[in-house]
Amino acid sequence: PEGREKWDIIIDAIDDVPTKANLIAHCAKRNIRVISCMGAGGKADPTRVHISDLRSASRDPLATAVRQKVRQIGKREAKANGIKITNGSGVANGGWLSCIDDDSKLAVVFSSEKVVAKLADITDEQKEEGMHNFGAVDNMRVRVLPVLGTMPAIMGQALAAMALCELGGKPFSPVGAERVGRNVRHKLYQ
């Protein structure tokens, strides 16, 4: 709106898929740059951290879920506005949904490491007390992925470095993860 300053960059470290996807969609529609951190849970290898566009973020369950939710938001809006989507992702329309492929609009920090841990089990004690007592916020997940303390810090450092370099006008050119097909990815990471 008029009279308000435009954001230079939004740094996103939200873990909730609908909230993250809605923030990305909101910013993409308004041409606001987003640097978003994907999932650090269940990962331990700092050499597998990458910065790229959302479509290239492979082996990251949070990135996959966010990508699907952002597409769903775009398709729902297109349908409501009578706009025909010309391909599966809607990117061919040239609208805000193109942020999925454009790291100048949406850059993501992610780990290509296969998740090495599973969701923490719900204990008998938690079941007895009632699961509703363990959610800090309504509709937020109760079970969490175990996180090695260094991974969020490393990914946060990458977010901060990128944002500060961009804001300071200094070159920052991460080597993006290459897009590879599912079969090639399977062979590489097995």
mmCIF file of the C-alpha atoms, coordinates in Angstrom:
data_MODEL
# 
_entry.id   MODEL 
# 
loop_
_atom_site.group_PDB 
_atom_site.id 
_atom_site.type_symbol 
_atom_site.label_atom_id 
_atom_site.label_alt_id 
_atom_site.label_comp_id 
_atom_site.label_asym_id 
_atom_site.label_entity_id 
_atom_site.label_seq_id 
_atom_site.pdbx_PDB_ins_code 
_atom_site.Cartn_x 
_atom_site.Cartn_y 
_atom_site.Cartn_z 
_atom_site.occupancy 
_atom_site.B_iso_or_equiv 
_atom_site.pdbx_formal_charge 
_atom_site.auth_seq_id 
_atom_site.auth_comp_id 
_atom_site.auth_asym_id 
_atom_site.auth_atom_id 
_atom_site.pdbx_PDB_model_num 
ATOM 1   C CA . PRO A 1 1   ? 0.000   0.000   0.000   1.00 0.00 ? 1   PRO A CA 1 
ATOM 2   C CA . GLU A 1 2   ? 1.007   3.595   -0.521  1.00 0.00 ? 2   GLU A CA 1 
ATOM 3   C CA . GLY A 1 3   ? 2.876   5.289   2.289   1.00 0.00 ? 3   GLY A CA 1 
ATOM 4   C CA . ARG A 1 4   ? 4.529   2.057   3.400   1.00 0.00 ? 4   ARG A CA 1 
ATOM 5   C CA . GLU A 1 5   ? 8.102   1.157   2.722   1.00 0.00 ? 5   GLU A CA 1 
ATOM 6   C CA . LYS A 1 6   ? 8.744   -1.878  0.553   1.00 0.00 ? 6   LYS A CA 1 
ATOM 7   C CA . TRP A 1 7   ? 10.632  -4.748  2.089   1.00 0.00 ? 7   TRP A CA 1 
ATOM 8   C CA . ASP A 1 8   ? 14.084  -5.370  0.594   1.00 0.00 ? 8   ASP A CA 1 
ATOM 9   C CA . ILE A 1 9   ? 14.299  -9.037  1.542   1.00 0.00 ? 9   ILE A CA 1 
ATOM 10  C CA . ILE A 1 10  ? 12.213  -11.399 3.618   1.00 0.00 ? 10  ILE A CA 1 
ATOM 11  C CA . ILE A 1 11  ? 14.167  -14.100 5.442   1.00 0.00 ? 11  ILE A CA 1 
ATOM 12  C CA . ASP A 1 12  ? 11.961  -17.093 6.152   1.00 0.00 ? 12  ASP A CA 1 
ATOM 13  C CA . ALA A 1 13  ? 12.711  -19.814 8.695   1.00 0.00 ? 13  ALA A CA 1 
ATOM 14  C CA . ILE A 1 14  ? 9.141   -21.031 9.247   1.00 0.00 ? 14  ILE A CA 1 
ATOM 15  C CA . ASP A 1 15  ? 8.690   -24.794 9.720   1.00 0.00 ? 15  ASP A CA 1 
ATOM 16  C CA . ASP A 1 16  ? 4.920   -24.926 9.197   1.00 0.00 ? 16  ASP A CA 1 
ATOM 17  C CA . VAL A 1 17  ? 4.138   -25.786 5.537   1.00 0.00 ? 17  VAL A CA 1 
ATOM 18  C CA . PRO A 1 18  ? 0.893   -23.785 5.045   1.00 0.00 ? 18  PRO A CA 1 
ATOM 19  C CA . THR A 1 19  ? 2.338   -20.698 6.741   1.00 0.00 ? 19  THR A CA 1 
ATOM 20  C CA . LYS A 1 20  ? 5.599   -20.880 4.770   1.00 0.00 ? 20  LYS A CA 1 
ATOM 21  C CA . ALA A 1 21  ? 3.746   -21.405 1.457   1.00 0.00 ? 21  ALA A CA 1 
ATOM 22  C CA . ASN A 1 22  ? 1.358   -18.523 2.159   1.00 0.00 ? 22  ASN A CA 1 
ATOM 23  C CA . LEU A 1 23  ? 4.268   -16.191 2.996   1.00 0.00 ? 23  LEU A CA 1 
ATOM 24  C CA . ILE A 1 24  ? 6.065   -17.167 -0.223  1.00 0.00 ? 24  ILE A CA 1 
ATOM 25  C CA . ALA A 1 25  ? 2.902   -16.671 -2.290  1.00 0.00 ? 25  ALA A CA 1 
ATOM 26  C CA . HIS A 1 26  ? 2.179   -13.308 -0.628  1.00 0.00 ? 26  HIS A CA 1 
ATOM 27  C CA . CYS A 1 27  ? 5.709   -12.057 -1.322  1.00 0.00 ? 27  CYS A CA 1 
ATOM 28  C CA . ALA A 1 28  ? 5.836   -13.442 -4.878  1.00 0.00 ? 28  ALA A CA 1 
ATOM 29  C CA . LYS A 1 29  ? 2.623   -11.605 -5.789  1.00 0.00 ? 29  LYS A CA 1 
ATOM 30  C CA . ARG A 1 30  ? 4.142   -8.347  -4.526  1.00 0.00 ? 30  ARG A CA 1 
ATOM 31  C CA . ASN A 1 31  ? 7.595   -8.877  -6.063  1.00 0.00 ? 31  ASN A CA 1 
ATOM 32  C CA . ILE A 1 32  ? 9.290   -9.088  -2.669  1.00 0.00 ? 32  ILE A CA 1 
ATOM 33  C CA . ARG A 1 33  ? 12.508  -11.120 -2.601  1.00 0.00 ? 33  ARG A CA 1 
ATOM 34  C CA . VAL A 1 34  ? 12.458  -14.125 -0.253  1.00 0.00 ? 34  VAL A CA 1 
ATOM 35  C CA . ILE A 1 35  ? 15.339  -16.197 1.046   1.00 0.00 ? 35  ILE A CA 1 
ATOM 36  C CA . SER A 1 36  ? 13.842  -19.271 2.650   1.00 0.00 ? 36  SER A CA 1 
ATOM 37  C CA . CYS A 1 37  ? 15.327  -22.012 4.791   1.00 0.00 ? 37  CYS A CA 1 
ATOM 38  C CA . MET A 1 38  ? 14.036  -25.507 4.214   1.00 0.00 ? 38  MET A CA 1 
ATOM 39  C CA . GLY A 1 39  ? 14.280  -28.466 6.596   1.00 0.00 ? 39  GLY A CA 1 
ATOM 40  C CA . ALA A 1 40  ? 17.263  -29.036 8.867   1.00 0.00 ? 40  ALA A CA 1 
ATOM 41  C CA . GLY A 1 41  ? 15.517  -31.768 10.866  1.00 0.00 ? 41  GLY A CA 1 
ATOM 42  C CA . GLY A 1 42  ? 16.988  -35.235 10.615  1.00 0.00 ? 42  GLY A CA 1 
ATOM 43  C CA . LYS A 1 43  ? 20.078  -34.023 8.749   1.00 0.00 ? 43  LYS A CA 1 
ATOM 44  C CA . ALA A 1 44  ? 23.699  -33.884 9.885   1.00 0.00 ? 44  ALA A CA 1 
ATOM 45  C CA . ASP A 1 45  ? 26.042  -33.328 6.898   1.00 0.00 ? 45  ASP A CA 1 
ATOM 46  C CA . PRO A 1 46  ? 26.986  -29.652 6.435   1.00 0.00 ? 46  PRO A CA 1 
ATOM 47  C CA . THR A 1 47  ? 28.634  -30.420 3.078   1.00 0.00 ? 47  THR A CA 1 
ATOM 48  C CA . ARG A 1 48  ? 25.187  -31.102 1.601   1.00 0.00 ? 48  ARG A CA 1 
ATOM 49  C CA . VAL A 1 49  ? 23.820  -27.580 2.203   1.00 0.00 ? 49  VAL A CA 1 
ATOM 50  C CA . HIS A 1 50  ? 22.903  -25.765 -1.038  1.00 0.00 ? 50  HIS A CA 1 
ATOM 51  C CA . ILE A 1 51  ? 21.278  -22.518 -2.140  1.00 0.00 ? 51  ILE A CA 1 
ATOM 52  C CA . SER A 1 52  ? 19.082  -22.649 -5.235  1.00 0.00 ? 52  SER A CA 1 
ATOM 53  C CA . ASP A 1 53  ? 15.547  -22.177 -6.544  1.00 0.00 ? 53  ASP A CA 1 
ATOM 54  C CA . LEU A 1 54  ? 12.686  -24.122 -4.950  1.00 0.00 ? 54  LEU A CA 1 
ATOM 55  C CA . ARG A 1 55  ? 12.284  -26.570 -7.836  1.00 0.00 ? 55  ARG A CA 1 
ATOM 56  C CA . SER A 1 56  ? 15.930  -27.674 -7.544  1.00 0.00 ? 56  SER A CA 1 
ATOM 57  C CA . ALA A 1 57  ? 15.704  -28.359 -3.806  1.00 0.00 ? 57  ALA A CA 1 
ATOM 58  C CA . SER A 1 58  ? 15.930  -32.139 -3.820  1.00 0.00 ? 58  SER A CA 1 
ATOM 59  C CA . ARG A 1 59  ? 15.807  -34.683 -1.006  1.00 0.00 ? 59  ARG A CA 1 
ATOM 60  C CA . ASP A 1 60  ? 14.199  -32.151 1.297   1.00 0.00 ? 60  ASP A CA 1 
ATOM 61  C CA . PRO A 1 61  ? 10.720  -33.173 2.476   1.00 0.00 ? 61  PRO A CA 1 
ATOM 62  C CA . LEU A 1 62  ? 9.867   -29.630 3.610   1.00 0.00 ? 62  LEU A CA 1 
ATOM 63  C CA . ALA A 1 63  ? 10.847  -28.180 0.217   1.00 0.00 ? 63  ALA A CA 1 
ATOM 64  C CA . THR A 1 64  ? 8.716   -30.791 -1.557  1.00 0.00 ? 64  THR A CA 1 
ATOM 65  C CA . ALA A 1 65  ? 5.697   -30.046 0.627   1.00 0.00 ? 65  ALA A CA 1 
ATOM 66  C CA . VAL A 1 66  ? 6.128   -26.262 0.248   1.00 0.00 ? 66  VAL A CA 1 
ATOM 67  C CA . ARG A 1 67  ? 6.517   -26.555 -3.533  1.00 0.00 ? 67  ARG A CA 1 
ATOM 68  C CA . GLN A 1 68  ? 3.283   -28.559 -3.733  1.00 0.00 ? 68  GLN A CA 1 
ATOM 69  C CA . LYS A 1 69  ? 1.413   -26.137 -1.445  1.00 0.00 ? 69  LYS A CA 1 
ATOM 70  C CA . VAL A 1 70  ? 2.604   -23.056 -3.386  1.00 0.00 ? 70  VAL A CA 1 
ATOM 71  C CA . ARG A 1 71  ? 1.439   -24.687 -6.640  1.00 0.00 ? 71  ARG A CA 1 
ATOM 72  C CA . GLN A 1 72  ? -1.883  -25.533 -5.004  1.00 0.00 ? 72  GLN A CA 1 
ATOM 73  C CA . ILE A 1 73  ? -2.344  -21.897 -3.930  1.00 0.00 ? 73  ILE A CA 1 
ATOM 74  C CA . GLY A 1 74  ? -1.515  -20.729 -7.467  1.00 0.00 ? 74  GLY A CA 1 
ATOM 75  C CA . LYS A 1 75  ? -3.889  -23.172 -9.114  1.00 0.00 ? 75  LYS A CA 1 
ATOM 76  C CA . ARG A 1 76  ? -6.704  -22.307 -6.698  1.00 0.00 ? 76  ARG A CA 1 
ATOM 77  C CA . GLU A 1 77  ? -6.263  -18.586 -7.385  1.00 0.00 ? 77  GLU A CA 1 
ATOM 78  C CA . ALA A 1 78  ? -6.048  -19.139 -11.148 1.00 0.00 ? 78  ALA A CA 1 
ATOM 79  C CA . LYS A 1 79  ? -9.251  -21.155 -11.103 1.00 0.00 ? 79  LYS A CA 1 
ATOM 80  C CA . ALA A 1 80  ? -11.019 -18.521 -8.982  1.00 0.00 ? 80  ALA A CA 1 
ATOM 81  C CA . ASN A 1 81  ? -9.943  -15.820 -11.467 1.00 0.00 ? 81  ASN A CA 1 
ATOM 82  C CA . GLY A 1 82  ? -10.822 -17.862 -14.554 1.00 0.00 ? 82  GLY A CA 1 
ATOM 83  C CA . ILE A 1 83  ? -7.200  -18.140 -15.675 1.00 0.00 ? 83  ILE A CA 1 
ATOM 84  C CA . LYS A 1 84  ? -6.226  -21.300 -17.514 1.00 0.00 ? 84  LYS A CA 1 
ATOM 85  C CA . ILE A 1 85  ? -2.993  -22.887 -16.355 1.00 0.00 ? 85  ILE A CA 1 
ATOM 86  C CA . THR A 1 86  ? -1.083  -24.061 -19.421 1.00 0.00 ? 86  THR A CA 1 
ATOM 87  C CA . ASN A 1 87  ? 1.131   -26.657 -17.776 1.00 0.00 ? 87  ASN A CA 1 
ATOM 88  C CA . GLY A 1 88  ? 1.288   -28.675 -14.578 1.00 0.00 ? 88  GLY A CA 1 
ATOM 89  C CA . SER A 1 89  ? 2.972   -26.005 -12.476 1.00 0.00 ? 89  SER A CA 1 
ATOM 90  C CA . GLY A 1 90  ? 1.389   -22.880 -13.879 1.00 0.00 ? 90  GLY A CA 1 
ATOM 91  C CA . VAL A 1 91  ? 4.803   -21.391 -14.536 1.00 0.00 ? 91  VAL A CA 1 
ATOM 92  C CA . ALA A 1 92  ? 4.102   -20.981 -18.267 1.00 0.00 ? 92  ALA A CA 1 
ATOM 93  C CA . ASN A 1 93  ? 1.552   -18.307 -17.433 1.00 0.00 ? 93  ASN A CA 1 
ATOM 94  C CA . GLY A 1 94  ? 4.421   -16.037 -16.376 1.00 0.00 ? 94  GLY A CA 1 
ATOM 95  C CA . GLY A 1 95  ? 2.613   -15.109 -13.169 1.00 0.00 ? 95  GLY A CA 1 
ATOM 96  C CA . TRP A 1 96  ? 3.860   -15.041 -9.601  1.00 0.00 ? 96  TRP A CA 1 
ATOM 97  C CA . LEU A 1 97  ? 4.089   -18.833 -9.551  1.00 0.00 ? 97  LEU A CA 1 
ATOM 98  C CA . SER A 1 98  ? 7.285   -18.558 -11.607 1.00 0.00 ? 98  SER A CA 1 
ATOM 99  C CA . CYS A 1 99  ? 9.068   -17.868 -8.291  1.00 0.00 ? 99  CYS A CA 1 
ATOM 100 C CA . ILE A 1 100 ? 9.441   -21.659 -7.959  1.00 0.00 ? 100 ILE A CA 1 
ATOM 101 C CA . ASP A 1 101 ? 12.029  -21.609 -10.767 1.00 0.00 ? 101 ASP A CA 1 
ATOM 102 C CA . ASP A 1 102 ? 13.614  -18.207 -10.208 1.00 0.00 ? 102 ASP A CA 1 
ATOM 103 C CA . ASP A 1 103 ? 16.180  -17.896 -7.433  1.00 0.00 ? 103 ASP A CA 1 
ATOM 104 C CA . SER A 1 104 ? 16.280  -14.121 -7.922  1.00 0.00 ? 104 SER A CA 1 
ATOM 105 C CA . LYS A 1 105 ? 12.705  -14.071 -6.556  1.00 0.00 ? 105 LYS A CA 1 
ATOM 106 C CA . LEU A 1 106 ? 12.899  -17.006 -4.147  1.00 0.00 ? 106 LEU A CA 1 
ATOM 107 C CA . ALA A 1 107 ? 16.179  -18.547 -3.057  1.00 0.00 ? 107 ALA A CA 1 
ATOM 108 C CA . VAL A 1 108 ? 16.100  -21.545 -0.763  1.00 0.00 ? 108 VAL A CA 1 
ATOM 109 C CA . VAL A 1 109 ? 18.730  -22.968 1.543   1.00 0.00 ? 109 VAL A CA 1 
ATOM 110 C CA . PHE A 1 110 ? 18.341  -26.722 1.796   1.00 0.00 ? 110 PHE A CA 1 
ATOM 111 C CA . SER A 1 111 ? 20.247  -29.907 2.491   1.00 0.00 ? 111 SER A CA 1 
ATOM 112 C CA . SER A 1 112 ? 20.376  -32.620 -0.164  1.00 0.00 ? 112 SER A CA 1 
ATOM 113 C CA . GLU A 1 113 ? 21.218  -35.182 2.504   1.00 0.00 ? 113 GLU A CA 1 
ATOM 114 C CA . LYS A 1 114 ? 18.733  -38.000 2.944   1.00 0.00 ? 114 LYS A CA 1 
ATOM 115 C CA . VAL A 1 115 ? 16.884  -37.619 6.246   1.00 0.00 ? 115 VAL A CA 1 
ATOM 116 C CA . VAL A 1 116 ? 18.789  -39.719 8.783   1.00 0.00 ? 116 VAL A CA 1 
ATOM 117 C CA . ALA A 1 117 ? 16.165  -39.675 11.555  1.00 0.00 ? 117 ALA A CA 1 
ATOM 118 C CA . LYS A 1 118 ? 12.415  -40.134 11.796  1.00 0.00 ? 118 LYS A CA 1 
ATOM 119 C CA . LEU A 1 119 ? 9.738   -38.198 13.642  1.00 0.00 ? 119 LEU A CA 1 
ATOM 120 C CA . ALA A 1 120 ? 10.013  -38.494 17.393  1.00 0.00 ? 120 ALA A CA 1 
ATOM 121 C CA . ASP A 1 121 ? 7.562   -41.064 18.722  1.00 0.00 ? 121 ASP A CA 1 
ATOM 122 C CA . ILE A 1 122 ? 4.623   -40.017 20.840  1.00 0.00 ? 122 ILE A CA 1 
ATOM 123 C CA . THR A 1 123 ? 5.215   -41.328 24.342  1.00 0.00 ? 123 THR A CA 1 
ATOM 124 C CA . ASP A 1 124 ? 2.624   -43.110 26.463  1.00 0.00 ? 124 ASP A CA 1 
ATOM 125 C CA . GLU A 1 125 ? 2.897   -40.221 28.927  1.00 0.00 ? 125 GLU A CA 1 
ATOM 126 C CA . GLN A 1 126 ? 1.984   -37.728 26.189  1.00 0.00 ? 126 GLN A CA 1 
ATOM 127 C CA . LYS A 1 127 ? -0.972  -39.858 25.142  1.00 0.00 ? 127 LYS A CA 1 
ATOM 128 C CA . GLU A 1 128 ? -2.215  -40.029 28.749  1.00 0.00 ? 128 GLU A CA 1 
ATOM 129 C CA . GLU A 1 129 ? -1.930  -36.271 29.267  1.00 0.00 ? 129 GLU A CA 1 
ATOM 130 C CA . GLY A 1 130 ? -3.749  -35.609 26.008  1.00 0.00 ? 130 GLY A CA 1 
ATOM 131 C CA . MET A 1 131 ? -2.058  -34.567 22.777  1.00 0.00 ? 131 MET A CA 1 
ATOM 132 C CA . HIS A 1 132 ? -3.757  -31.172 22.836  1.00 0.00 ? 132 HIS A CA 1 
ATOM 133 C CA . ASN A 1 133 ? -1.525  -30.200 25.777  1.00 0.00 ? 133 ASN A CA 1 
ATOM 134 C CA . PHE A 1 134 ? 1.643   -30.422 23.696  1.00 0.00 ? 134 PHE A CA 1 
ATOM 135 C CA . GLY A 1 135 ? 0.909   -28.028 20.854  1.00 0.00 ? 135 GLY A CA 1 
ATOM 136 C CA . ALA A 1 136 ? 2.160   -24.517 21.586  1.00 0.00 ? 136 ALA A CA 1 
ATOM 137 C CA . VAL A 1 137 ? -0.095  -23.137 18.872  1.00 0.00 ? 137 VAL A CA 1 
ATOM 138 C CA . ASP A 1 138 ? -3.374  -24.572 17.619  1.00 0.00 ? 138 ASP A CA 1 
ATOM 139 C CA . ASN A 1 139 ? -3.038  -26.717 14.492  1.00 0.00 ? 139 ASN A CA 1 
ATOM 140 C CA . MET A 1 140 ? 0.752   -26.886 14.762  1.00 0.00 ? 140 MET A CA 1 
ATOM 141 C CA . ARG A 1 141 ? 2.499   -30.220 14.669  1.00 0.00 ? 141 ARG A CA 1 
ATOM 142 C CA . VAL A 1 142 ? 3.151   -31.995 17.938  1.00 0.00 ? 142 VAL A CA 1 
ATOM 143 C CA . ARG A 1 143 ? 5.786   -34.454 16.830  1.00 0.00 ? 143 ARG A CA 1 
ATOM 144 C CA . VAL A 1 144 ? 9.124   -33.091 15.682  1.00 0.00 ? 144 VAL A CA 1 
ATOM 145 C CA . LEU A 1 145 ? 12.149  -34.310 13.781  1.00 0.00 ? 145 LEU A CA 1 
ATOM 146 C CA . PRO A 1 146 ? 15.295  -34.552 15.882  1.00 0.00 ? 146 PRO A CA 1 
ATOM 147 C CA . VAL A 1 147 ? 17.699  -31.789 14.878  1.00 0.00 ? 147 VAL A CA 1 
ATOM 148 C CA . LEU A 1 148 ? 21.473  -31.781 15.170  1.00 0.00 ? 148 LEU A CA 1 
ATOM 149 C CA . GLY A 1 149 ? 22.103  -28.352 16.686  1.00 0.00 ? 149 GLY A CA 1 
ATOM 150 C CA . THR A 1 150 ? 24.676  -27.297 14.113  1.00 0.00 ? 150 THR A CA 1 
ATOM 151 C CA . MET A 1 151 ? 22.436  -27.698 11.048  1.00 0.00 ? 151 MET A CA 1 
ATOM 152 C CA . PRO A 1 152 ? 19.978  -24.838 11.761  1.00 0.00 ? 152 PRO A CA 1 
ATOM 153 C CA . ALA A 1 153 ? 22.956  -22.633 12.626  1.00 0.00 ? 153 ALA A CA 1 
ATOM 154 C CA . ILE A 1 154 ? 24.769  -23.494 9.380   1.00 0.00 ? 154 ILE A CA 1 
ATOM 155 C CA . MET A 1 155 ? 21.646  -22.951 7.299   1.00 0.00 ? 155 MET A CA 1 
ATOM 156 C CA . GLY A 1 156 ? 20.931  -19.702 9.159   1.00 0.00 ? 156 GLY A CA 1 
ATOM 157 C CA . GLN A 1 157 ? 24.479  -18.540 8.464   1.00 0.00 ? 157 GLN A CA 1 
ATOM 158 C CA . ALA A 1 158 ? 23.938  -19.187 4.760   1.00 0.00 ? 158 ALA A CA 1 
ATOM 159 C CA . LEU A 1 159 ? 20.667  -17.199 4.860   1.00 0.00 ? 159 LEU A CA 1 
ATOM 160 C CA . ALA A 1 160 ? 22.313  -14.308 6.683   1.00 0.00 ? 160 ALA A CA 1 
ATOM 161 C CA . ALA A 1 161 ? 25.377  -14.254 4.417   1.00 0.00 ? 161 ALA A CA 1 
ATOM 162 C CA . MET A 1 162 ? 23.235  -14.132 1.292   1.00 0.00 ? 162 MET A CA 1 
ATOM 163 C CA . ALA A 1 163 ? 20.940  -11.421 2.660   1.00 0.00 ? 163 ALA A CA 1 
ATOM 164 C CA . LEU A 1 164 ? 23.763  -9.228  3.967   1.00 0.00 ? 164 LEU A CA 1 
ATOM 165 C CA . CYS A 1 165 ? 25.751  -9.478  0.737   1.00 0.00 ? 165 CYS A CA 1 
ATOM 166 C CA . GLU A 1 166 ? 22.674  -8.589  -1.320  1.00 0.00 ? 166 GLU A CA 1 
ATOM 167 C CA . LEU A 1 167 ? 21.748  -5.671  0.919   1.00 0.00 ? 167 LEU A CA 1 
ATOM 168 C CA . GLY A 1 168 ? 25.353  -4.441  0.888   1.00 0.00 ? 168 GLY A CA 1 
ATOM 169 C CA . GLY A 1 169 ? 25.609  -4.705  -2.897  1.00 0.00 ? 169 GLY A CA 1 
ATOM 170 C CA . LYS A 1 170 ? 28.393  -7.284  -2.678  1.00 0.00 ? 170 LYS A CA 1 
ATOM 171 C CA . PRO A 1 171 ? 28.550  -10.206 -5.094  1.00 0.00 ? 171 PRO A CA 1 
ATOM 172 C CA . PHE A 1 172 ? 27.137  -13.451 -3.760  1.00 0.00 ? 172 PHE A CA 1 
ATOM 173 C CA . SER A 1 173 ? 26.917  -16.226 -6.324  1.00 0.00 ? 173 SER A CA 1 
ATOM 174 C CA . PRO A 1 174 ? 26.178  -19.579 -4.739  1.00 0.00 ? 174 PRO A CA 1 
ATOM 175 C CA . VAL A 1 175 ? 26.709  -22.592 -6.913  1.00 0.00 ? 175 VAL A CA 1 
ATOM 176 C CA . GLY A 1 176 ? 23.178  -23.886 -7.210  1.00 0.00 ? 176 GLY A CA 1 
ATOM 177 C CA . ALA A 1 177 ? 22.235  -27.506 -7.003  1.00 0.00 ? 177 ALA A CA 1 
ATOM 178 C CA . GLU A 1 178 ? 21.899  -29.037 -10.428 1.00 0.00 ? 178 GLU A CA 1 
ATOM 179 C CA . ARG A 1 179 ? 18.476  -30.208 -11.448 1.00 0.00 ? 179 ARG A CA 1 
ATOM 180 C CA . VAL A 1 180 ? 18.581  -33.898 -12.027 1.00 0.00 ? 180 VAL A CA 1 
ATOM 181 C CA . GLY A 1 181 ? 15.862  -36.387 -12.760 1.00 0.00 ? 181 GLY A CA 1 
ATOM 182 C CA . ARG A 1 182 ? 14.482  -38.737 -10.132 1.00 0.00 ? 182 ARG A CA 1 
ATOM 183 C CA . ASN A 1 183 ? 16.366  -41.789 -11.504 1.00 0.00 ? 183 ASN A CA 1 
ATOM 184 C CA . VAL A 1 184 ? 19.723  -40.008 -11.589 1.00 0.00 ? 184 VAL A CA 1 
ATOM 185 C CA . ARG A 1 185 ? 19.123  -38.563 -8.111  1.00 0.00 ? 185 ARG A CA 1 
ATOM 186 C CA . HIS A 1 186 ? 18.278  -42.047 -6.832  1.00 0.00 ? 186 HIS A CA 1 
ATOM 187 C CA . LYS A 1 187 ? 21.555  -43.446 -8.197  1.00 0.00 ? 187 LYS A CA 1 
ATOM 188 C CA . LEU A 1 188 ? 23.628  -40.556 -6.829  1.00 0.00 ? 188 LEU A CA 1 
ATOM 189 C CA . TYR A 1 189 ? 22.284  -40.609 -3.309  1.00 0.00 ? 189 TYR A CA 1 
ATOM 190 C CA . GLN A 1 190 ? 21.931  -44.340 -2.679  1.00 0.00 ? 190 GLN A CA 1 
# 
